[in-house]
C-alpha cells in the first residue's frame, strides 16, 4: 500500500473539542426527538429536514450575556455556523447536507445574540475510513470507532474514495469526526476559520 501523491483530505476535530460547546438550550423539537438523539444522527451523517433542528435556542444562564458566537459552535446539540461560514460552505458541493436558519437569544428569550446563524446538517457519508491504517483508533463494543481527542496529522487514514463526491461528509462507523475536501478546507482557512474547525491532514492510502 502506498500513499497517493498530490491529493489531500482533511478531518475536523470540532466534535471532540470541548471549547466548541456553548451554553444554550432549546424547547422540545416538533418531531419529539431529543436534542441528544438529534446530535447523534447529525454526527452520523443522517439526512434530516429543518423540523429536526431547533429554530431558536436560548442562553442557559441568566447571569451570562452571550456574545457573538464563533464561526462554528456546538449549541443545544446542533452544529451552529455563522453566516460567513455558511456562505463559504454554499460555494461547494454539499450533496445532501443542508443549512437551516436558527436564531440565538439571551436567557430572557427576547434579546437576540449578535450575528446570523445556521444549523449544519451533515447528510453525506463516504465509505473511506481505513481502520487497519489508523493505529490510534479506539474500537467500542457496539462496533463504532473513535479517535483520541488529541488528534494529529496523519492519524486518520482514508482511501482514495474520499477524493470523490461532495466536499463535506462523515465516514461511519468512525464517529466524532467529519471530513472536508482540500479546496473547501483552504477556502475556510483563507476566511480565518481554520481554528474552529481544528483541521488535521488525513493520510490517503491507495493500493500499489
ABEGO torsion letter per residue (X at the ends): XBBBBGBBBBBBAAAABAAABBBBBBBBBAAGBBAAAAAAAAAAGBBBBAAABBABBBBABAABBBBBBBABBBBGGBBBBBAAAAAAAAABBAEABBBBBBBBBBAAGABBBBEBBBBBBBABBBBABBAAABAABBBBAAGBBBBBABBBBGABBBBAAAABEBABBBBOABBGBBBBBAAAAAAAAAAGAAAAAGBBBBBBBBBX
